């Protein structure tokens, strides 16, 4: 008998290809794991954004891990709705990011119903330094090594660091 709990454990342990300190479960991209009566395992993954180039690697790695664990019939689907949110990163995932000197995201912005307000200027809040915890930091670039990352620098310890943007 195929166990959904066993399949979830295997799929959830797969490491993210861009942030290998995180499992797919800790990153919050592992959306669902279902097993049917015929022994098929169906996994749903939600990429961090719709054009994420890592989703193909995630799908292949999850399928391979499940097959290696003895699950013969595996299907991995990409699930785009609802879209991924940085709020889905687990507390363990946030600790792993900080331990690897990547500032975890704060709370994602909440969309209000109705028309979308256009703000022409805004004040960027500070991001605490993951190395020394100083609040005196500055954004260097809204774009980092990955699409979900920004580049920041600490004014206190002068170290650059990446921050996962709130989505």
Biotite code that builds the C-alpha atoms (Angstrom):
import biotite.structure as struc

atoms = struc.array([
    struc.Atom([0.000, 0.000, 0.000], chain_id="A", res_id=1, res_name="UNK", atom_name="CA", element="C"),
    struc.Atom([1.326, 3.427, -0.979], chain_id="A", res_id=2, res_name="UNK", atom_name="CA", element="C"),
    struc.Atom([1.412, 5.800, 1.986], chain_id="A", res_id=3, res_name="UNK", atom_name="CA", element="C"),
    struc.Atom([0.772, 9.504, 1.414], chain_id="A", res_id=4, res_name="UNK", atom_name="CA", element="C"),
    struc.Atom([2.701, 10.293, 4.598], chain_id="A", res_id=5, res_name="UNK", atom_name="CA", element="C"),
    struc.Atom([5.767, 8.395, 3.328], chain_id="A", res_id=6, res_name="UNK", atom_name="CA", element="C"),
    struc.Atom([5.504, 10.035, -0.085], chain_id="A", res_id=7, res_name="UNK", atom_name="CA", element="C"),
    struc.Atom([5.189, 13.498, 1.524], chain_id="A", res_id=8, res_name="UNK", atom_name="CA", element="C"),
    struc.Atom([8.262, 12.820, 3.670], chain_id="A", res_id=9, res_name="UNK", atom_name="CA", element="C"),
    struc.Atom([10.317, 11.840, 0.597], chain_id="A", res_id=10, res_name="UNK", atom_name="CA", element="C"),
    struc.Atom([9.083, 14.711, -1.597], chain_id="A", res_id=11, res_name="UNK", atom_name="CA", element="C"),
    struc.Atom([9.392, 17.240, 1.214], chain_id="A", res_id=12, res_name="UNK", atom_name="CA", element="C"),
    struc.Atom([13.029, 16.306, 1.853], chain_id="A", res_id=13, res_name="UNK", atom_name="CA", element="C"),
    struc.Atom([14.115, 17.287, -1.678], chain_id="A", res_id=14, res_name="UNK", atom_name="CA", element="C"),
    struc.Atom([16.376, 20.351, -1.608], chain_id="A", res_id=15, res_name="UNK", atom_name="CA", element="C"),
    struc.Atom([15.605, 23.500, -3.564], chain_id="A", res_id=16, res_name="UNK", atom_name="CA", element="C"),
    struc.Atom([18.064, 23.815, -6.487], chain_id="A", res_id=17, res_name="UNK", atom_name="CA", element="C"),
    struc.Atom([18.621, 27.559, -5.944], chain_id="A", res_id=18, res_name="UNK", atom_name="CA", element="C"),
    struc.Atom([18.507, 27.632, -2.127], chain_id="A", res_id=19, res_name="UNK", atom_name="CA", element="C"),
    struc.Atom([19.910, 24.200, -1.173], chain_id="A", res_id=20, res_name="UNK", atom_name="CA", element="C"),
    struc.Atom([19.777, 24.970, 2.542], chain_id="A", res_id=21, res_name="UNK", atom_name="CA", element="C"),
    struc.Atom([15.976, 24.647, 2.191], chain_id="A", res_id=22, res_name="UNK", atom_name="CA", element="C"),
    struc.Atom([13.851, 21.628, 1.479], chain_id="A", res_id=23, res_name="UNK", atom_name="CA", element="C"),
    struc.Atom([10.897, 22.083, -0.842], chain_id="A", res_id=24, res_name="UNK", atom_name="CA", element="C"),
    struc.Atom([8.650, 21.643, 2.199], chain_id="A", res_id=25, res_name="UNK", atom_name="CA", element="C"),
    struc.Atom([10.477, 24.387, 4.134], chain_id="A", res_id=26, res_name="UNK", atom_name="CA", element="C"),
    struc.Atom([10.357, 26.715, 1.130], chain_id="A", res_id=27, res_name="UNK", atom_name="CA", element="C"),
    struc.Atom([6.613, 26.120, 0.935], chain_id="A", res_id=28, res_name="UNK", atom_name="CA", element="C"),
    struc.Atom([6.548, 25.013, -2.700], chain_id="A", res_id=29, res_name="UNK", atom_name="CA", element="C"),
    struc.Atom([5.389, 21.468, -1.863], chain_id="A", res_id=30, res_name="UNK", atom_name="CA", element="C"),
    struc.Atom([1.642, 21.990, -2.091], chain_id="A", res_id=31, res_name="UNK", atom_name="CA", element="C"),
    struc.Atom([0.130, 18.536, -2.098], chain_id="A", res_id=32, res_name="UNK", atom_name="CA", element="C"),
    struc.Atom([0.929, 14.833, -2.065], chain_id="A", res_id=33, res_name="UNK", atom_name="CA", element="C"),
    struc.Atom([-1.872, 12.416, -2.871], chain_id="A", res_id=34, res_name="UNK", atom_name="CA", element="C"),
    struc.Atom([-1.936, 8.653, -3.287], chain_id="A", res_id=35, res_name="UNK", atom_name="CA", element="C"),
    struc.Atom([-4.735, 6.830, -5.044], chain_id="A", res_id=36, res_name="UNK", atom_name="CA", element="C"),
    struc.Atom([-5.830, 3.221, -4.647], chain_id="A", res_id=37, res_name="UNK", atom_name="CA", element="C"),
    struc.Atom([-3.835, 2.140, -7.719], chain_id="A", res_id=38, res_name="UNK", atom_name="CA", element="C"),
    struc.Atom([-0.463, 3.105, -6.217], chain_id="A", res_id=39, res_name="UNK", atom_name="CA", element="C"),
    struc.Atom([-0.074, 6.406, -8.072], chain_id="A", res_id=40, res_name="UNK", atom_name="CA", element="C"),
    struc.Atom([1.527, 9.312, -6.216], chain_id="A", res_id=41, res_name="UNK", atom_name="CA", element="C"),
    struc.Atom([0.582, 12.784, -7.427], chain_id="A", res_id=42, res_name="UNK", atom_name="CA", element="C"),
    struc.Atom([2.612, 15.717, -6.145], chain_id="A", res_id=43, res_name="UNK", atom_name="CA", element="C"),
    struc.Atom([1.733, 19.387, -6.574], chain_id="A", res_id=44, res_name="UNK", atom_name="CA", element="C"),
    struc.Atom([4.501, 21.995, -6.590], chain_id="A", res_id=45, res_name="UNK", atom_name="CA", element="C"),
    struc.Atom([3.978, 25.752, -6.705], chain_id="A", res_id=46, res_name="UNK", atom_name="CA", element="C"),
    struc.Atom([6.962, 27.710, -8.048], chain_id="A", res_id=47, res_name="UNK", atom_name="CA", element="C"),
    struc.Atom([7.976, 30.876, -6.252], chain_id="A", res_id=48, res_name="UNK", atom_name="CA", element="C"),
    struc.Atom([6.876, 32.750, -9.370], chain_id="A", res_id=49, res_name="UNK", atom_name="CA", element="C"),
    struc.Atom([5.241, 31.548, -12.620], chain_id="A", res_id=50, res_name="UNK", atom_name="CA", element="C"),
    struc.Atom([8.370, 31.786, -14.792], chain_id="A", res_id=51, res_name="UNK", atom_name="CA", element="C"),
    struc.Atom([10.719, 30.165, -12.272], chain_id="A", res_id=52, res_name="UNK", atom_name="CA", element="C"),
    struc.Atom([13.346, 28.224, -14.254], chain_id="A", res_id=53, res_name="UNK", atom_name="CA", element="C"),
    struc.Atom([13.992, 25.896, -11.303], chain_id="A", res_id=54, res_name="UNK", atom_name="CA", element="C"),
    struc.Atom([10.539, 24.278, -11.425], chain_id="A", res_id=55, res_name="UNK", atom_name="CA", element="C"),
    struc.Atom([11.604, 21.738, -14.077], chain_id="A", res_id=56, res_name="UNK", atom_name="CA", element="C"),
    struc.Atom([14.543, 20.682, -11.887], chain_id="A", res_id=57, res_name="UNK", atom_name="CA", element="C"),
    struc.Atom([12.282, 20.482, -8.827], chain_id="A", res_id=58, res_name="UNK", atom_name="CA", element="C"),
    struc.Atom([9.774, 18.319, -10.658], chain_id="A", res_id=59, res_name="UNK", atom_name="CA", element="C"),
    struc.Atom([12.443, 15.938, -11.972], chain_id="A", res_id=60, res_name="UNK", atom_name="CA", element="C"),
    struc.Atom([14.197, 15.669, -8.609], chain_id="A", res_id=61, res_name="UNK", atom_name="CA", element="C"),
    struc.Atom([10.958, 14.995, -6.714], chain_id="A", res_id=62, res_name="UNK", atom_name="CA", element="C"),
    struc.Atom([9.925, 12.329, -9.238], chain_id="A", res_id=63, res_name="UNK", atom_name="CA", element="C"),
    struc.Atom([13.364, 10.704, -9.051], chain_id="A", res_id=64, res_name="UNK", atom_name="CA", element="C"),
    struc.Atom([13.415, 10.730, -5.243], chain_id="A", res_id=65, res_name="UNK", atom_name="CA", element="C"),
    struc.Atom([9.978, 9.125, -5.069], chain_id="A", res_id=66, res_name="UNK", atom_name="CA", element="C"),
    struc.Atom([10.903, 6.444, -7.603], chain_id="A", res_id=67, res_name="UNK", atom_name="CA", element="C"),
    struc.Atom([14.151, 5.730, -5.730], chain_id="A", res_id=68, res_name="UNK", atom_name="CA", element="C"),
    struc.Atom([12.084, 5.319, -2.538], chain_id="A", res_id=69, res_name="UNK", atom_name="CA", element="C"),
    struc.Atom([9.952, 2.636, -4.224], chain_id="A", res_id=70, res_name="UNK", atom_name="CA", element="C"),
    struc.Atom([7.024, 4.651, -5.553], chain_id="A", res_id=71, res_name="UNK", atom_name="CA", element="C"),
    struc.Atom([6.707, 3.319, -9.092], chain_id="A", res_id=72, res_name="UNK", atom_name="CA", element="C"),
    struc.Atom([3.892, 5.498, -10.443], chain_id="A", res_id=73, res_name="UNK", atom_name="CA", element="C"),
    struc.Atom([4.677, 9.190, -9.910], chain_id="A", res_id=74, res_name="UNK", atom_name="CA", element="C"),
    struc.Atom([3.212, 12.330, -11.397], chain_id="A", res_id=75, res_name="UNK", atom_name="CA", element="C"),
    struc.Atom([4.454, 15.802, -10.448], chain_id="A", res_id=76, res_name="UNK", atom_name="CA", element="C"),
    struc.Atom([2.243, 18.733, -11.374], chain_id="A", res_id=77, res_name="UNK", atom_name="CA", element="C"),
    struc.Atom([2.861, 22.455, -11.349], chain_id="A", res_id=78, res_name="UNK", atom_name="CA", element="C"),
    struc.Atom([0.162, 24.289, -9.399], chain_id="A", res_id=79, res_name="UNK", atom_name="CA", element="C"),
    struc.Atom([-0.083, 28.031, -10.072], chain_id="A", res_id=80, res_name="UNK", atom_name="CA", element="C"),
    struc.Atom([-3.204, 28.967, -8.113], chain_id="A", res_id=81, res_name="UNK", atom_name="CA", element="C"),
    struc.Atom([-3.103, 30.298, -5.548], chain_id="A", res_id=82, res_name="UNK", atom_name="CA", element="C"),
    struc.Atom([0.341, 31.754, -6.224], chain_id="A", res_id=83, res_name="UNK", atom_name="CA", element="C"),
    struc.Atom([3.220, 31.039, -3.857], chain_id="A", res_id=84, res_name="UNK", atom_name="CA", element="C"),
    struc.Atom([3.721, 33.455, -0.994], chain_id="A", res_id=85, res_name="UNK", atom_name="CA", element="C"),
    struc.Atom([6.871, 34.050, 1.021], chain_id="A", res_id=86, res_name="UNK", atom_name="CA", element="C"),
    struc.Atom([4.599, 33.534, 4.051], chain_id="A", res_id=87, res_name="UNK", atom_name="CA", element="C"),
    struc.Atom([4.667, 29.820, 3.177], chain_id="A", res_id=88, res_name="UNK", atom_name="CA", element="C"),
    struc.Atom([8.337, 29.518, 4.207], chain_id="A", res_id=89, res_name="UNK", atom_name="CA", element="C"),
    struc.Atom([8.318, 27.514, 7.433], chain_id="A", res_id=90, res_name="UNK", atom_name="CA", element="C"),
    struc.Atom([9.941, 28.715, 10.674], chain_id="A", res_id=91, res_name="UNK", atom_name="CA", element="C"),
    struc.Atom([12.642, 26.056, 10.149], chain_id="A", res_id=92, res_name="UNK", atom_name="CA", element="C"),
    struc.Atom([13.197, 27.397, 6.638], chain_id="A", res_id=93, res_name="UNK", atom_name="CA", element="C"),
    struc.Atom([13.531, 30.954, 7.945], chain_id="A", res_id=94, res_name="UNK", atom_name="CA", element="C"),
    struc.Atom([16.111, 29.794, 10.487], chain_id="A", res_id=95, res_name="UNK", atom_name="CA", element="C"),
    struc.Atom([18.060, 27.945, 7.759], chain_id="A", res_id=96, res_name="UNK", atom_name="CA", element="C"),
    struc.Atom([18.101, 31.063, 5.571], chain_id="A", res_id=97, res_name="UNK", atom_name="CA", element="C"),
    struc.Atom([19.380, 33.201, 8.443], chain_id="A", res_id=98, res_name="UNK", atom_name="CA", element="C"),
    struc.Atom([22.008, 30.574, 9.320], chain_id="A", res_id=99, res_name="UNK", atom_name="CA", element="C"),
    struc.Atom([23.272, 30.853, 5.735], chain_id="A", res_id=100, res_name="UNK", atom_name="CA", element="C"),
    struc.Atom([23.289, 34.662, 5.946], chain_id="A", res_id=101, res_name="UNK", atom_name="CA", element="C"),
    struc.Atom([20.239, 35.201, 3.767], chain_id="A", res_id=102, res_name="UNK", atom_name="CA", element="C"),
    struc.Atom([17.733, 37.552, 5.371], chain_id="A", res_id=103, res_name="UNK", atom_name="CA", element="C"),
    struc.Atom([14.355, 35.820, 5.509], chain_id="A", res_id=104, res_name="UNK", atom_name="CA", element="C"),
    struc.Atom([11.340, 37.755, 4.251], chain_id="A", res_id=105, res_name="UNK", atom_name="CA", element="C"),
    struc.Atom([8.982, 39.655, 6.487], chain_id="A", res_id=106, res_name="UNK", atom_name="CA", element="C"),
    struc.Atom([5.233, 39.328, 6.164], chain_id="A", res_id=107, res_name="UNK", atom_name="CA", element="C"),
    struc.Atom([3.974, 39.414, 2.591], chain_id="A", res_id=108, res_name="UNK", atom_name="CA", element="C"),
    struc.Atom([1.878, 42.424, 1.627], chain_id="A", res_id=109, res_name="UNK", atom_name="CA", element="C"),
    struc.Atom([-1.849, 41.820, 1.909], chain_id="A", res_id=110, res_name="UNK", atom_name="CA", element="C"),
    struc.Atom([-4.022, 42.583, -1.088], chain_id="A", res_id=111, res_name="UNK", atom_name="CA", element="C"),
    struc.Atom([-7.225, 44.448, -0.319], chain_id="A", res_id=112, res_name="UNK", atom_name="CA", element="C"),
    struc.Atom([-10.379, 43.783, -2.294], chain_id="A", res_id=113, res_name="UNK", atom_name="CA", element="C"),
    struc.Atom([-11.357, 46.367, -4.870], chain_id="A", res_id=114, res_name="UNK", atom_name="CA", element="C"),
    struc.Atom([-9.233, 48.752, -6.931], chain_id="A", res_id=115, res_name="UNK", atom_name="CA", element="C"),
    struc.Atom([-5.475, 48.631, -6.544], chain_id="A", res_id=116, res_name="UNK", atom_name="CA", element="C"),
    struc.Atom([-3.983, 51.803, -5.113], chain_id="A", res_id=117, res_name="UNK", atom_name="CA", element="C"),
    struc.Atom([-0.989, 53.126, -7.021], chain_id="A", res_id=118, res_name="UNK", atom_name="CA", element="C"),
    struc.Atom([1.777, 54.455, -4.816], chain_id="A", res_id=119, res_name="UNK", atom_name="CA", element="C"),
    struc.Atom([4.288, 56.628, -6.638], chain_id="A", res_id=120, res_name="UNK", atom_name="CA", element="C"),
    struc.Atom([6.722, 56.722, -3.745], chain_id="A", res_id=121, res_name="UNK", atom_name="CA", element="C"),
    struc.Atom([7.210, 54.636, -0.657], chain_id="A", res_id=122, res_name="UNK", atom_name="CA", element="C"),
    struc.Atom([9.573, 54.235, 2.220], chain_id="A", res_id=123, res_name="UNK", atom_name="CA", element="C"),
    struc.Atom([11.520, 51.007, 2.188], chain_id="A", res_id=124, res_name="UNK", atom_name="CA", element="C"),
    struc.Atom([11.683, 49.378, 5.585], chain_id="A", res_id=125, res_name="UNK", atom_name="CA", element="C"),
    struc.Atom([14.989, 48.103, 6.860], chain_id="A", res_id=126, res_name="UNK", atom_name="CA", element="C"),
    struc.Atom([16.043, 44.479, 6.654], chain_id="A", res_id=127, res_name="UNK", atom_name="CA", element="C"),
    struc.Atom([18.008, 43.235, 9.670], chain_id="A", res_id=128, res_name="UNK", atom_name="CA", element="C"),
    struc.Atom([21.500, 41.981, 8.864], chain_id="A", res_id=129, res_name="UNK", atom_name="CA", element="C"),
    struc.Atom([21.580, 38.159, 9.090], chain_id="A", res_id=130, res_name="UNK", atom_name="CA", element="C"),
    struc.Atom([25.225, 38.324, 10.213], chain_id="A", res_id=131, res_name="UNK", atom_name="CA", element="C"),
    struc.Atom([25.215, 40.880, 13.049], chain_id="A", res_id=132, res_name="UNK", atom_name="CA", element="C"),
    struc.Atom([21.464, 41.663, 13.414], chain_id="A", res_id=133, res_name="UNK", atom_name="CA", element="C"),
    struc.Atom([21.993, 45.387, 12.882], chain_id="A", res_id=134, res_name="UNK", atom_name="CA", element="C"),
    struc.Atom([18.971, 47.293, 11.613], chain_id="A", res_id=135, res_name="UNK", atom_name="CA", element="C"),
    struc.Atom([21.276, 49.744, 9.841], chain_id="A", res_id=136, res_name="UNK", atom_name="CA", element="C"),
    struc.Atom([21.175, 48.238, 6.356], chain_id="A", res_id=137, res_name="UNK", atom_name="CA", element="C"),
    struc.Atom([20.751, 49.527, 2.831], chain_id="A", res_id=138, res_name="UNK", atom_name="CA", element="C"),
    struc.Atom([19.408, 48.037, -0.361], chain_id="A", res_id=139, res_name="UNK", atom_name="CA", element="C"),
    struc.Atom([22.057, 47.813, -3.084], chain_id="A", res_id=140, res_name="UNK", atom_name="CA", element="C"),
    struc.Atom([19.905, 46.261, -5.787], chain_id="A", res_id=141, res_name="UNK", atom_name="CA", element="C"),
    struc.Atom([16.333, 45.098, -6.127], chain_id="A", res_id=142, res_name="UNK", atom_name="CA", element="C"),
    struc.Atom([17.716, 42.136, -8.053], chain_id="A", res_id=143, res_name="UNK", atom_name="CA", element="C"),
    struc.Atom([19.976, 39.409, -6.708], chain_id="A", res_id=144, res_name="UNK", atom_name="CA", element="C"),
    struc.Atom([21.288, 36.084, -7.930], chain_id="A", res_id=145, res_name="UNK", atom_name="CA", element="C"),
    struc.Atom([17.741, 34.741, -8.154], chain_id="A", res_id=146, res_name="UNK", atom_name="CA", element="C"),
    struc.Atom([14.465, 36.359, -9.113], chain_id="A", res_id=147, res_name="UNK", atom_name="CA", element="C"),
    struc.Atom([13.209, 36.271, -5.517], chain_id="A", res_id=148, res_name="UNK", atom_name="CA", element="C"),
    struc.Atom([16.368, 37.809, -4.079], chain_id="A", res_id=149, res_name="UNK", atom_name="CA", element="C"),
    struc.Atom([17.504, 41.381, -3.417], chain_id="A", res_id=150, res_name="UNK", atom_name="CA", element="C"),
    struc.Atom([21.032, 42.508, -2.583], chain_id="A", res_id=151, res_name="UNK", atom_name="CA", element="C"),
    struc.Atom([21.571, 44.458, 0.654], chain_id="A", res_id=152, res_name="UNK", atom_name="CA", element="C"),
    struc.Atom([24.553, 45.649, 2.700], chain_id="A", res_id=153, res_name="UNK", atom_name="CA", element="C"),
    struc.Atom([24.933, 46.144, 6.424], chain_id="A", res_id=154, res_name="UNK", atom_name="CA", element="C"),
    struc.Atom([26.255, 49.556, 7.419], chain_id="A", res_id=155, res_name="UNK", atom_name="CA", element="C"),
    struc.Atom([27.517, 48.182, 10.750], chain_id="A", res_id=156, res_name="UNK", atom_name="CA", element="C"),
    struc.Atom([29.570, 45.144, 9.673], chain_id="A", res_id=157, res_name="UNK", atom_name="CA", element="C"),
    struc.Atom([29.798, 46.234, 5.990], chain_id="A", res_id=158, res_name="UNK", atom_name="CA", element="C"),
    struc.Atom([28.899, 42.741, 4.778], chain_id="A", res_id=159, res_name="UNK", atom_name="CA", element="C"),
    struc.Atom([26.648, 42.323, 1.743], chain_id="A", res_id=160, res_name="UNK", atom_name="CA", element="C"),
    struc.Atom([23.795, 39.862, 2.043], chain_id="A", res_id=161, res_name="UNK", atom_name="CA", element="C"),
    struc.Atom([20.815, 38.611, 0.113], chain_id="A", res_id=162, res_name="UNK", atom_name="CA", element="C"),
    struc.Atom([17.231, 39.064, 1.209], chain_id="A", res_id=163, res_name="UNK", atom_name="CA", element="C"),
    struc.Atom([14.252, 37.074, -0.005], chain_id="A", res_id=164, res_name="UNK", atom_name="CA", element="C"),
    struc.Atom([11.673, 39.598, -1.145], chain_id="A", res_id=165, res_name="UNK", atom_name="CA", element="C"),
    struc.Atom([8.183, 39.476, 0.298], chain_id="A", res_id=166, res_name="UNK", atom_name="CA", element="C"),
    struc.Atom([5.748, 38.106, -2.254], chain_id="A", res_id=167, res_name="UNK", atom_name="CA", element="C"),
])
